[in-house]
């Protein structure tokens, strides 16, 4: 029975993980100085973005997650390069505002919160398999 549930979960995840190559933005902000996080490929389980979303609010950062499809096209590659350039500029401006090591501090907090969230997600999956 557990194997059957696991197989159904994997199949349903695979069928729902890829979306068309139309970008889906998580915010309506059009601030030119904003952290643009381009996501290509499979989407993570529900709740996987909670950590970064809560930290972005806590740190009062401009953050825009753009979810793309499963295929990497030339236009997606161009968009990734553009976002890397604008992210570099934005991160430099944040160094002036938050200090030189702000990104390392942010990443440490993110790692802690991600660990907590993944434990919760794992428990939810385990409870479904029982």
N, C-alpha and C positions, 0 to 999 in steps of 0.2 A: 504494500500500500504506500509506504514512504517513497519508494522508487517511482511509482506512478505520479505522485504529487510533485516530486522533484522534476520529473520530465515535463509535466504540464507547466510548472513554473518557468522552466528554462525556455520552453517553446513560446509561451506567452510573452516572456521578456524579449526574446529575439524578434518576434513579430511586431512588437510595439516599440522597439528601441530605435529603429531607423525612421527618420522622417524625410519628407521631400527637402530638396536643397534650398528651400525658402528660409531666409533668416528669421528667427523668432527672437525678438529682443525682450528682455525682462523688465526694462524700464522705458519710460517715455522721454527720458532726458536727452537733450541734444547738445549738452555741454561739450565743447571741443576738447577740453582737458578733462578726460574721464578715463578710468581704467576699463578698457574694452577686452573682455574675456571671450575669445572665439572658441566655441566647442564644436568639434567635428567628430562624428561617429556615434557609437552607442550612448544612450542616455543612462545615467546612473539610477539606482533605485530611488524611490520616493524618500525624501528626507536627506539625501546626500548633500544637497546644497544648503541645508540649514546653517551649518557652521559658518560658511563664508558670508551668507546673507546677514547673519546676526553680527558678525564682526565688522562688516562694512558699515552697518548702522552704528555700532558702538564707536568706531573710529571716525565716523562722519565722512566717509569717502564717497566719491562719485564712482559707481561701479555699474557696468552694463554687461550682462552676460548675453551673448548672441549665439544661439544654438543653430547649427547648420545641419545639413543632411549627412548621410553616410559616405558620400563620394567627395573626394577632394578635387575640385575643378580649378581652372586657371583663375576664375573670379574669386574663389575662396582663398586661394594662395595670395592673390593681390590684397584682399581684405586683411588677411593675417599679417602681411608685411606692413600695411598701413597702420594697423592697430599696434604692432610692436613699436613702431616709430612714435606714435602718439602716447603709448604707455610709458616709453622712456622719458618723454618730456613731462608727463604727469607725475611720474615717480620722482623726478628731479625736483619738481615744485613741492612735492610732499616732504622731501628731505629738508627743505628750508622751513617748512611749517612744523613737522613732527620730529625732526632730528635725523641724523645720518643713518642710524640703524633701525628706522621705523619698520622697514620691510622684514628684517630678521625677527623683530618682536611680533609683528603681525603673523608671520609664518609659524612661529612657535605656538602662539595662541590658536591658530587655525589647526595645527596638528593635534593639539589637545582636544579641541572640540570635535574634530573629525573622528578621532579615536572613540570618543563617547558616543557619537552618532552611529558609527559602524557597529559598535557593541549593541546598541538598541535595534538596529536593522537586522543584525544576525539573530538576536533573540526573537524578533518577530518572525523571521523565516523559520527558525527552529520550531516555534510554536505552531506554525502552519503544517509542519511535517510530523507533528505528533498525533 
